[in-house]
Amino acid sequence: MIKIPFLALLLAPTLAWSASDFEETKSQAENGEVRAQTTLAIMYNKGEGVSQDYAEAIRWYSKAAAQGSAAAQYNLGLLYYEGKGVPKNFAEAIKWYGLAANQGLVGAQYNLGAIYENGEGVTPDQAKAAEWYGKAAAQGDVDAQYNLGSMYETGQGVAENKAKALQWFLKAAAQGDAEAQTQATKLSREIKDQKK
C-alpha cells in the first residue's frame, strides 16, 4: 500500500500579515528580492494580508522561480498540479517540481515519485517513482521511506529485496509511522521464517 502524495504548500513562517506587511513585502518583491517575491506569492495564494488572487500568486511565484527559488518552483508546480489559477497541467507541474527536486527539495522529490508511480500526466514509470522516492527517503521523508519499502517488498520499480524493504520500513517506523511498524513486523517474521 503506497501513501498519498505530499501536496502541502510550502509556506513562509505564517504570521498574521497586515496591510503594512503586504506593502513592505511588495516593495521588496518589486525590487527583485527573491524571498520577498516568494512570500508575496504565498500571501496572494493564501489570501493573507491581501485578497486571495491566484493570478498574482502565479506571477510572483514565476518571478521567484526564475531566480531559482526552490520553494517558488515547488509552489508553482503545486498550483499547476491542482489547477488553481491555471488550468490543471501535469506537464507544467512536473517541470516545476523537477526544478525544485533537483535542488534537493524533499516535497518535490516525493511528489514526482507519486506522479510517476500513478501515471499522472505521464506513462507510469515505477523505476522513476522509486528513484524520486529514494531521494526523498534519503532526506528522511517518512512517507517516501514507507513507499520505497513497499516497492522493495514487491519488486515494483526496483529489484525485490526484502532486506532493503525492511530497512526502509524500520526508518519510517522510527519516525512514528504505525503502518510502517506493522509492515516491518510482518516482514521481519517472513524473513525469519525463510531462514529456517
MARKELO-446136 format. One line per field, with one value per residue (C-alpha): x, y, z; residue number from 1. Coordinates in nm, 2 decimals. Example, Ala and Ser with C-alpha at 12.3 -4.5 7.8 and 13.67 -1.06 7.14 Angstrom:
% residues 2
xx: [1.23:1.37]
yy: [-0.45:-0.11]
zz: [0.78:0.71]
n: [1:2]
This chain:
% residues 196
xx: [0.00:0.15:0.09:-0.07:0.13:0.28:0.10:0.13:0.20:0.55:0.48:0.69:0.65:0.29:0.22:-0.09:0.02:-0.11:-0.16:0.17:0.35:0.20:0.31:0.67:0.69:0.55:0.81:1.09:0.95:0.93:1.30:1.38:1.43:1.35:1.25:1.00:0.87:0.80:0.64:0.43:0.32:0.22:0.02:-0.17:-0.21:-0.34:-0.52:-0.32:-0.27:-0.44:-0.73:-0.66:-0.56:-0.41:-0.31:-0.09:0.04:0.15:0.30:0.52:0.60:0.71:0.95:1.10:1.11:1.30:1.56:1.60:1.38:1.30:1.01:0.86:0.92:0.75:0.45:0.41:0.42:0.15:-0.08:-0.04:-0.10:-0.41:-0.53:-0.56:-0.54:-0.44:-0.58:-0.46:-0.14:0.06:0.35:0.40:0.37:0.63:0.86:0.84:0.86:1.16:1.34:1.27:1.35:1.69:1.77:1.70:1.35:1.21:0.84:0.90:1.10:0.82:0.55:0.75:0.77:0.39:0.33:0.55:0.40:0.04:0.10:-0.05:0.02:0.29:0.32:0.35:0.72:0.79:1.16:1.14:0.90:1.15:1.43:1.24:1.11:1.46:1.59:1.31:1.36:1.73:1.64:1.41:1.07:0.87:0.61:0.88:1.06:0.74:0.67:1.02:0.99:0.67:0.84:1.14:0.90:0.70:0.98:0.79:1.03:1.33:1.46:1.27:1.47:1.31:1.61:1.60:1.23:1.27:1.54:1.31:1.00:1.22:1.33:0.97:0.86:1.13:0.96:0.63:0.47:0.23:0.17:0.55:0.58:0.32:0.49:0.83:0.70:0.53:0.84:1.07:0.87:0.87:1.25:1.30:1.07:1.26:1.59:1.45]
yy: [0.00:0.33:0.65:0.95:1.24:1.52:1.82:2.08:2.44:2.54:2.84:3.12:3.15:3.22:3.53:3.74:3.95:4.31:4.56:4.73:4.39:4.34:4.68:4.63:4.28:4.40:4.68:4.44:4.20:4.47:4.54:4.18:4.02:3.65:3.58:3.87:3.76:3.41:3.55:3.79:3.49:3.30:3.60:3.61:3.24:3.21:3.54:3.65:4.03:4.07:3.93:3.59:3.62:3.31:3.51:3.74:3.44:3.27:3.60:3.63:3.26:3.28:3.57:3.39:3.06:3.22:3.33:2.98:2.97:2.60:2.69:2.91:2.64:2.38:2.60:2.68:2.31:2.26:2.52:2.35:2.01:2.12:2.36:2.66:2.99:2.80:2.50:2.17:2.08:1.79:1.86:2.20:2.06:1.80:2.07:2.29:2.00:1.88:2.21:2.22:1.84:1.88:2.14:1.88:1.99:1.68:1.76:1.80:1.48:1.29:1.44:1.34:0.99:0.98:1.13:0.87:0.59:0.68:0.80:1.14:1.32:1.07:0.70:0.52:0.46:0.26:0.29:0.67:0.66:0.46:0.69:1.00:0.83:0.72:1.08:1.19:0.89:0.95:1.30:1.15:1.18:0.92:0.86:0.82:0.57:0.38:0.38:0.28:-0.01:-0.12:-0.10:-0.31:-0.56:-0.62:-0.56:-0.26:-0.04:-0.20:-0.55:-0.72:-0.71:-0.79:-0.68:-0.33:-0.32:-0.39:-0.12:0.14:0.03:0.05:0.40:0.51:0.33:0.50:0.83:0.71:0.57:0.29:0.13:0.10:-0.06:-0.31:-0.38:-0.41:-0.66:-0.87:-0.86:-0.95:-1.26:-1.35:-1.31:-1.51:-1.79:-1.81:-1.86:-2.16]
zz: [0.00:-0.12:0.07:-0.10:-0.24:-0.03:-0.16:0.11:0.02:0.13:0.35:0.48:0.85:0.88:1.09:1.09:0.79:0.80:0.52:0.61:0.59:0.25:0.13:0.26:0.11:-0.22:-0.23:-0.17:-0.43:-0.69:-0.62:-0.72:-0.37:-0.43:-0.08:-0.08:-0.42:-0.28:0.04:-0.16:-0.38:-0.07:0.06:-0.26:-0.28:0.08:0.09:0.39:0.43:0.09:-0.10:-0.25:-0.61:-0.78:-1.09:-0.88:-0.68:-1.01:-1.13:-0.82:-0.79:-1.15:-1.08:-0.78:-0.96:-1.25:-0.99:-0.87:-0.56:-0.50:-0.27:-0.55:-0.81:-0.58:-0.51:-0.88:-0.95:-0.69:-0.85:-1.19:-1.03:-0.86:-1.13:-0.91:-1.10:-1.41:-1.60:-1.44:-1.63:-1.52:-1.76:-1.61:-1.26:-1.34:-1.49:-1.18:-0.93:-1.12:-1.09:-0.71:-0.67:-0.84:-0.58:-0.31:-0.21:-0.05:-0.11:-0.48:-0.49:-0.31:-0.54:-0.85:-0.71:-0.67:-1.01:-1.19:-0.98:-1.05:-1.41:-1.37:-1.70:-1.78:-1.85:-1.52:-1.45:-1.14:-1.17:-1.18:-0.90:-0.69:-0.79:-0.66:-0.35:-0.28:-0.29:-0.06:0.17:0.20:0.33:0.60:0.44:0.63:0.35:0.09:0.32:0.35:-0.02:-0.10:0.15:-0.03:-0.37:-0.25:-0.08:-0.40:-0.66:-0.81:-1.00:-0.82:-0.78:-0.50:-0.18:0.15:0.35:0.19:0.23:0.60:0.63:0.48:0.69:1.00:0.92:0.87:1.19:1.39:1.29:1.43:1.12:1.25:0.91:0.86:1.21:1.11:0.78:0.95:1.20:0.93:0.70:0.99:1.06:0.69:0.67:0.99:0.86:0.53:0.72:0.90]
n: [1:2:3:4:5:6:7:8:9:10:11:12:13:14:15:16:17:18:19:20:21:22:23:24:25:26:27:28:29:30:31:32:33:34:35:36:37:38:39:40:41:42:43:44:45:46:47:48:49:50:51:52:53:54:55:56:57:58:59:60:61:62:63:64:65:66:67:68:69:70:71:72:73:74:75:76:77:78:79:80:81:82:83:84:85:86:87:88:89:90:91:92:93:94:95:96:97:98:99:100:101:102:103:104:105:106:107:108:109:110:111:112:113:114:115:116:117:118:119:120:121:122:123:124:125:126:127:128:129:130:131:132:133:134:135:136:137:138:139:140:141:142:143:144:145:146:147:148:149:150:151:152:153:154:155:156:157:158:159:160:161:162:163:164:165:166:167:168:169:170:171:172:173:174:175:176:177:178:179:180:181:182:183:184:185:186:187:188:189:190:191:192:193:194:195:196]
